């Protein structure tokens, strides 16, 4: 996607200077997908959304020019999942970016948070295993097609996907996934704009080093379903290309309080199958590995994605067996617990880590500051399944900027 944005320059040598605000009222209709066996029946999902954004078409934002002048903003959504008693409604706030893919075709992506008013309950709502906490992560990806546009209005049809889940801070956490169609109208606050020459920027690269500390929360399993801390630190080294594209790689370390307590409490699975863990609970509750990252720098904001390789995560074998197992009551009324079995998917999830989220930088990255601080909010995963949610504080140091003329 990044490569397509870089090469998607319009053919005209002049652009319309436009850094004004726009509004988008939007109506969506679609279907909430079943999250588990016996999931409550749903009618059509509906949503009312209002977006507030900025055009970013001017001659001072290099990141905007490099990405073919994307629009950025924040949306507010009210969502009804089609079953008020069992699924309820969501209230969402999501920062977004919108990119021109083809003439009259836009990609709108965003990541934020939602408040859900109906939750899973073992007695009153046992078949909604999708949502267990009021506050959840939300991810949105839509394609919009411009139907009819003038300087004031742009009528659009869209199709896309909406996801909500809590980032493994309470179980069950199957998540809600929806497929939707939309009708929207982009309303411009100004209709007259000055034409300017398309800005040209020299190519640049800058080496950086960075470090972060983080505090996260997760649960171990449905049996051990209280939130406990995940403490992390990471260091990386890489390049910032054209003040916009940040690529790097480094080392991470994590300590899981749930893992440590499970070992220290000498739970049956440790005693029976993993007695070695008792020799050093701290080491066996730790995780470290290597990772690579890619980030879009949009002024003060960064959108980041990481993929990693776990070198040491020994406790995950217990984590897997607890979460992939099941329980039932036999004819005598005895609760029987069956542990999960190892398979090829276990090997992938034990080995591959992932991380995605947002950063807010103290200083604007368009100015290539030598020193910068950021706050980050990320969801961390074992391959594609949520592991924990964390907040982080990071520091970035940049070496001298290397400018190359076209």
Secondary structure as GFF3:
##gff-version 3
##sequence-region A 1 406
A	DSSP	alpha_helix	2	6	.	.	.	ID=ss1
A	DSSP	beta_strand	14	17	.	.	.	ID=ss2
A	DSSP	beta_strand	21	32	.	.	.	ID=ss3
A	DSSP	beta_strand	45	54	.	.	.	ID=ss4
A	DSSP	alpha_helix	62	66	.	.	.	ID=ss5
A	DSSP	beta_strand	71	80	.	.	.	ID=ss6
A	DSSP	beta_strand	89	102	.	.	.	ID=ss7
A	DSSP	beta_strand	105	116	.	.	.	ID=ss8
A	DSSP	beta_strand	135	149	.	.	.	ID=ss9
A	DSSP	beta_strand	153	165	.	.	.	ID=ss10
A	DSSP	beta_strand	176	188	.	.	.	ID=ss11
A	DSSP	beta_strand	194	197	.	.	.	ID=ss12
A	DSSP	beta_strand	203	218	.	.	.	ID=ss13
A	DSSP	beta_strand	228	241	.	.	.	ID=ss14
A	DSSP	beta_strand	245	256	.	.	.	ID=ss15
A	DSSP	alpha_helix	257	264	.	.	.	ID=ss16
A	DSSP	alpha_helix	268	273	.	.	.	ID=ss17
A	DSSP	three_ten_helix	275	279	.	.	.	ID=ss18
A	DSSP	alpha_helix	281	284	.	.	.	ID=ss19
A	DSSP	beta_strand	286	298	.	.	.	ID=ss20
A	DSSP	beta_strand	301	312	.	.	.	ID=ss21
A	DSSP	alpha_helix	316	324	.	.	.	ID=ss22
A	DSSP	beta_strand	326	329	.	.	.	ID=ss23
A	DSSP	beta_strand	335	338	.	.	.	ID=ss24
A	DSSP	alpha_helix	344	351	.	.	.	ID=ss25
A	DSSP	beta_strand	352	361	.	.	.	ID=ss26
A	DSSP	three_ten_helix	365	367	.	.	.	ID=ss27
A	DSSP	beta_strand	371	382	.	.	.	ID=ss28
A	DSSP	beta_strand	385	398	.	.	.	ID=ss29
A	DSSP	beta_strand	402	404	.	.	.	ID=ss30
###
